[in-house]
Structure formats: C-alpha cells, structure tokens
Amino acid sequence: MTNFVVKTLANAAALAVAVWLLAGITLDDGSTLARRALSLILVALVFGLVNLIVKPVVKLLSLPLFVLTLGLFTLVVNALMLLLTSWLADLLNLSFHVDGFWTAVVGGLIISVVSWAVNMALPEKN
C-alpha cells in the first residue's frame, strides 16, 4: 500500500513539473490551490492506472516496433498514455488537458525523467 502511495505522489510530482514547463499541458480551472492539488492527485491516479492496465498491452502489441527502433518507440507509447490520461480526465471532469501529440511526446519525456529522479531519491521499501 505504501508503494502505491509513493508511486502516485511521484506521478503527481512529475505531472506537476510537466504542467509547469509546458504551456500545452494544463491543469487549471480557476479554482483554489487545494482544489488543483486534489485534481493533480486524481490525475496521477488515472495516469497510474493507465500505465498499469493499458501500457503493458500496448507495449506487447507493438513489440516489433520497439525492436525496430531500439526502444525509441517508448516515447510514442508514453505520449499515447499521456493523451489517454488527458481524455479520461476530461471524462471525469478533471481540469487536466494535453494539447497535442508533440506536446504529449515532450511531456511524456519530462514525466519519465522526473518520475525516475523522484523514485531514485526515495528510499526503497518492501
């Protein structure tokens, strides 16, 4: 359970950095800071579920592309997962939006790097 909370908070931090750095990724409905923080955590939960359920299936189905591009297709898969999260957030009335594919590619790269850094900084718990 603790691992789930840590991963969700790491995703939330990574998403916050992407929102901060990229104008094409937004999380603002004009509400209070507490409401935006709650929205960010809910979006991090959705993002975590998308990465847990959908991403392995997509990676398996696109395995030849991973081999052909020597793993660079991961950027495309990460972008698609971010776009799917944006679409699901819209359905759930969360104020998270990604403007397009190329914004999602850069956002996915930022989220991957920040998530990796946050997870490296946190102590390993079993």
Summary of the structure (lengths in Angstrom):
residues: 126
radius of gyration: 14.5
end to end distance: 9.9
largest distance: 46.6
contacts: 360
relative contact order: 0.19
helix: 75%
strand: 5%
